[in-house]
Amino acid sequence: MPTIDVMARDSPTAAVQDYLKAIYRVEEDSGRLWVSTSELASSLGVSAPSASAMLKRLSGLGYVVAGERRGAFALTSDGRVTALEVVRRHRLLETFLVQHLGVPLAEVHHEAEILEHHISVALELRIADVLGNPDRDPHGDPIPTRAGDVDDVPATTLADLAVNARGVVHRVGDRDPSLLQSLERSGIVPGVRLCMVAHDRHGSLRVQVGPDEVRVPVAAAKVVRVSPVE
């Protein structure tokens, strides 16, 4: 893994940081080391032409290269280092805001999106130290280390679990506050053990969470990553 030089980094614009972080997130979610323009545009909620124009800019800055497939691209070593810096700040901030300021889980992603562009290296290091250098944020996302190491995210989603299969919630997607609130109300949070009861024909799942059986929409189940257990 590339090393994050947190003591001597340049500061790309907020827009460049947002795009690099989004590229990394798509890679992380898909398990691929390349991303399509349409995937990036969808992730950021922008038009394909806007995403394409920014990709040309990122290419000129040395952050991305074209992939073998038409319309695909990948992070360069410099691009990955910069993306990991932003991801690290974002996830440390989420952890700090939840643990020390009591920001609700459904709101913390938005707050961290704003703050991640405005903290110094010294403050980042202080936050990490106060938190005890955690390896996961409140959503279960892995926090990159200062050396650029980051744990893998399980590929299995809650929607993938077969009937009677058991799993431990590893990560809950943070992009849709309404889905996040629904999952939290159902007790589906990182670290919780659950069991798949049934896949209903009406687009929902029946899941055993502790003593309770809850219904989970398939759309929500797809943003929950689990580690299957015997």
BAKEMI-728348 format. One line per 5 residues: number of its first residue (from 1); their letters; for each residue x, y, z of C-alpha. Coordinates in Angstrom, 2 decimals, decimal comma. Each point is the difference from the previous one (the first is absolute). Layout:
REM BAKEMI-728348
NUM = a = X Y Z; ... $
***
This chain:
REM BAKEMI-728348
1 = mptid = 0,00 0,00 0,00; 1,17 3,59 -0,67; 1,09 1,99 3,02; -2,05 3,03 1,02; 2,44 2,82 0,65 $
6 = vmard = -2,22 1,88 2,43; 2,80 2,31 1,06; 0,74 1,46 -3,41; -3,01 -0,14 -2,29; -1,32 2,53 -2,46 $
11 = sptaa = -3,63 1,07 0,19; -1,97 -0,71 -3,18; -3,25 1,92 -0,40; -3,09 -1,27 1,80; -1,49 -1,07 -3,35 $
16 = vqdyl = 3,07 -2,06 -0,88; -0,03 -1,60 3,46; -3,71 -0,83 -0,33; 0,53 -1,71 -3,35; 3,00 -2,01 1,14 $
21 = kaiyr = -1,85 -1,14 3,11; -3,02 -0,96 -2,12; 2,19 -2,01 -2,38; 1,52 -1,84 2,95; -3,46 -0,70 1,47 $
26 = veeds = -1,26 -1,47 -3,28; 3,11 -2,20 -0,15; -0,52 -1,03 3,62; -3,67 -0,84 -0,56; 0,51 -1,85 -3,28 $
31 = grlwv = 3,24 -1,79 0,84; 1,47 1,20 -3,30; 3,06 2,17 -0,63; -1,74 1,92 -2,78; -3,10 2,17 -0,14 $
36 = stsel = -2,25 1,07 -2,87; -0,96 3,61 -0,64; -3,68 -0,86 0,47; 0,68 -1,65 3,37; 1,87 3,06 1,21 $
41 = asslg = -2,69 2,38 -1,25; -2,69 -2,04 1,77; 2,02 -0,13 3,21; 0,41 3,77 0,10; -3,42 0,89 -1,37 $
46 = vsaps = 1,43 1,93 -2,95; -0,43 -0,29 -3,77; 2,23 -2,27 -2,05; 1,46 2,99 -1,93; 0,93 1,68 3,31 $
51 = asaml = 1,68 -3,16 1,24; 1,82 -0,42 -3,31; 1,31 3,57 0,12; 1,33 -0,46 3,53; 1,62 -3,30 -0,94 $
56 = krlsg = 1,93 1,78 -2,73; 1,17 2,49 2,61; 0,99 -2,77 2,41; 1,91 -1,73 -2,80; 1,91 3,21 -0,68 $
61 = lgyvv = 0,87 0,21 3,70; 1,31 -3,56 -0,06; -2,71 -1,42 2,27; -1,73 -2,40 -2,44; 0,81 -1,98 -3,13 $
66 = agerr = -2,27 -1,45 -2,67; -0,90 -3,65 0,43; -0,02 -2,73 -2,62; -3,78 0,22 -0,37; -1,50 2,98 -1,79 $
71 = gafal = -1,24 2,60 2,48; 1,88 -1,65 2,90; 2,80 1,44 2,07; 2,05 -0,76 3,11; 1,84 1,90 2,70 $
76 = tsdgr = 3,74 0,45 -0,40; 2,30 -0,48 2,98; -0,19 3,75 0,72; -3,76 -0,06 -0,45; -0,40 -2,87 2,45 $
81 = vtale = 2,21 1,68 2,60; -2,07 3,19 -0,21; -3,29 -1,91 0,04; 1,07 -1,94 3,11; 0,94 3,25 1,74 $
86 = vvrrh = -3,52 1,37 -0,55; -1,65 -3,30 0,95; 2,09 -0,13 3,19; -0,97 3,52 1,03; -3,67 -0,62 -0,79 $
91 = rllet = -0,24 -3,21 2,02; 1,97 1,38 2,94; -2,32 3,01 0,08; -3,08 -2,22 -0,09; 1,34 -1,99 2,93 $
96 = flvqh = 0,84 3,13 2,00; -3,36 1,65 -0,69; -1,96 -3,08 1,08; 2,09 -0,92 3,05; 0,77 3,44 1,39 $
101 = lgvpl = -2,77 2,29 -1,28; -2,90 -2,44 -0,19; -0,81 0,73 -3,65; -2,63 -2,55 -1,17; 1,27 -2,73 -2,28 $
106 = aevhh = -2,35 1,06 -2,80; 1,37 3,57 0,03; 3,71 -0,48 0,56; 0,94 -0,75 -3,61; -1,27 3,39 -1,17 $
111 = eaeil = 1,83 1,85 2,78; 3,28 -1,82 -0,72; -0,37 0,79 -3,72; 0,21 3,70 0,89; 2,75 -0,18 2,61 $
116 = ehhis = 2,37 -2,37 -1,81; 1,26 2,80 -2,26; 0,84 2,40 2,81; 2,05 -1,76 2,68; 3,77 0,24 0,27 $
121 = valel = 2,41 -2,92 0,17; 0,67 0,81 3,65; -3,72 -0,13 0,84; -0,45 -3,25 -1,91; 2,80 -1,59 2,02 $
126 = riadv = -1,43 1,34 3,26; -3,46 -1,37 -0,81; 1,45 -3,42 -0,81; 1,97 0,02 3,26; -3,03 1,00 2,10 $
131 = lgnpd = -2,02 -2,80 -1,61; 2,76 -2,55 0,62; 0,77 -0,41 -3,71; -3,15 -2,01 -0,84; -0,11 -2,33 -3,01 $
136 = rdphg = -3,76 0,37 -0,66; -2,39 2,93 -0,17; -3,56 -0,10 1,46; -1,36 -1,47 -3,25; 2,55 -2,81 0,09 $
141 = dpipt = 2,10 1,43 -2,83; 3,74 -0,67 0,36; 2,13 3,06 0,85; 3,26 0,14 -2,00; 3,10 0,13 2,15 $
146 = ragdv = 2,66 2,71 -0,31; 2,04 -2,55 -1,95; -2,79 -0,39 -2,56; -1,15 -3,45 1,11; -3,73 -0,67 -0,07 $
151 = ddvpa = -1,98 -3,14 0,77; -2,17 -1,67 -2,63; -3,77 0,32 0,12; -2,00 -3,28 -0,12; -1,66 -0,52 -3,37 $
156 = ttlad = -3,13 -1,71 1,41; -3,03 2,25 0,49; -2,95 -0,71 2,27; -2,07 -0,50 -3,16; 2,38 -2,83 -1,01 $
161 = lavna = -0,56 -2,07 3,15; -1,89 -3,22 -0,59; -2,95 -1,00 2,18; 1,20 -1,24 3,42; 3,50 1,38 -0,64 $
166 = rgvvh = 1,58 2,05 2,79; 2,32 2,96 -0,15; 1,59 2,87 1,88; -0,65 3,52 -1,26; 3,33 1,38 -1,12 $
171 = rvgdr = -0,95 3,25 -1,72; -3,13 2,09 -0,60; -0,07 2,35 -2,98; -0,03 3,67 0,96; -1,20 1,73 -3,17 $
176 = dpsll = -3,77 -0,09 0,54; -1,06 1,41 3,40; -3,54 -1,40 -0,27; 1,27 -3,54 -0,61; 2,52 0,42 2,80 $
181 = qsler = -2,70 1,13 2,44; -2,22 -2,93 -0,99; 2,80 -2,51 0,54; 0,98 1,57 3,33; -3,61 -0,19 1,22 $
186 = sgivp = 0,01 -3,70 -0,90; 3,17 -0,53 2,03; 2,13 -0,70 -3,07; 3,27 1,73 0,91; 3,66 -1,05 -0,21 $
191 = gvrlc = 0,85 -2,91 2,30; -3,53 -1,41 0,24; -0,60 -3,70 -0,69; -3,06 -0,91 -2,04; -1,67 -2,85 -1,86 $
196 = mvahd = -1,90 0,02 -3,29; -3,52 -1,32 0,54; -1,59 0,43 -3,43; 0,15 1,81 -3,32; -3,55 1,27 -0,57 $
201 = rhgsl = -1,51 0,33 -3,44; -0,95 3,61 0,72; 3,50 1,41 -0,13; 0,98 -0,28 3,65; 1,96 -2,35 2,23 $
206 = rvqvg = -0,89 -1,44 3,40; 3,02 0,10 2,28; 0,47 -1,19 3,58; 1,89 2,63 2,00; 0,38 -1,09 3,62 $
211 = pdevr = -3,46 -0,94 1,30; -1,78 1,99 -2,71; -0,94 -0,80 -3,57; 0,12 3,07 -2,25; -0,87 0,70 -3,62 $
216 = vpvaa = 2,76 1,56 -2,08; -0,57 1,42 -3,50; 2,34 -1,55 -2,58; 1,37 3,47 -0,85; 1,09 0,42 3,62 $
221 = akvvr = 1,37 -3,55 0,24; 2,27 0,68 -2,98; 1,93 2,70 1,90; 0,69 -2,29 2,98; 3,20 -2,06 -0,23 $
226 = vspve = 0,17 -3,12 2,14; 2,54 -2,64 0,91; -1,76 -3,41 -0,18; 0,44 -2,18 3,08; -0,78 -3,65 0,69 $
***
